[in-house]
């Protein structure tokens, strides 16, 4: 039971990290565009 909860916790952490990575890449790609729009 304990091992199962640990495994699910690790899976959740990995999912969270991949989501965060996607969000960071998205932000990194779109921040120059947003800045360009603000300064036009």
BELVEN-V828100 format. One record per residue. PHI is phi as a letter, one per 30 degrees, with the letter a starting at -180 (none if undefined). PSI is psi in degrees with one decimal (NA if undefined). BURIAL is b if it has 16 or more other ideal C-beta (glycine too) atoms within 10 Angstrom, else e. Layout:
phi:PHI psi:PSI burial:BURIAL
phi:PHI psi:PSI burial:BURIAL
//
This chain:
phi:none psi:-46.5 burial:e
phi:d psi:-45.2 burial:e
phi:d psi:-40.8 burial:e
phi:d psi:-45.0 burial:e
phi:d psi:-36.9 burial:e
phi:d psi:-44.7 burial:e
phi:d psi:-45.0 burial:e
phi:d psi:-37.0 burial:e
phi:d psi:-44.6 burial:e
phi:d psi:-42.0 burial:e
phi:d psi:-42.0 burial:e
phi:d psi:-41.6 burial:e
phi:d psi:-43.5 burial:e
phi:d psi:-42.5 burial:e
phi:d psi:-45.1 burial:e
phi:d psi:-42.7 burial:e
phi:d psi:-41.2 burial:e
phi:d psi:-39.6 burial:e
phi:d psi:-42.9 burial:e
phi:d psi:-40.0 burial:e
phi:d psi:-44.6 burial:e
phi:e psi:-45.0 burial:e
phi:d psi:-42.0 burial:e
phi:d psi:-43.6 burial:e
phi:d psi:-44.3 burial:e
phi:e psi:-47.4 burial:e
phi:d psi:-43.0 burial:e
phi:d psi:-38.7 burial:e
phi:d psi:-38.3 burial:e
phi:c psi:-15.3 burial:e
phi:d psi:-39.5 burial:e
phi:d psi:-38.0 burial:e
phi:d psi:-43.2 burial:e
phi:d psi:-42.9 burial:e
phi:d psi:-43.1 burial:e
phi:d psi:-42.7 burial:e
phi:d psi:-38.2 burial:e
phi:d psi:-35.6 burial:e
phi:c psi:-5.8 burial:e
phi:d psi:NA burial:e
//
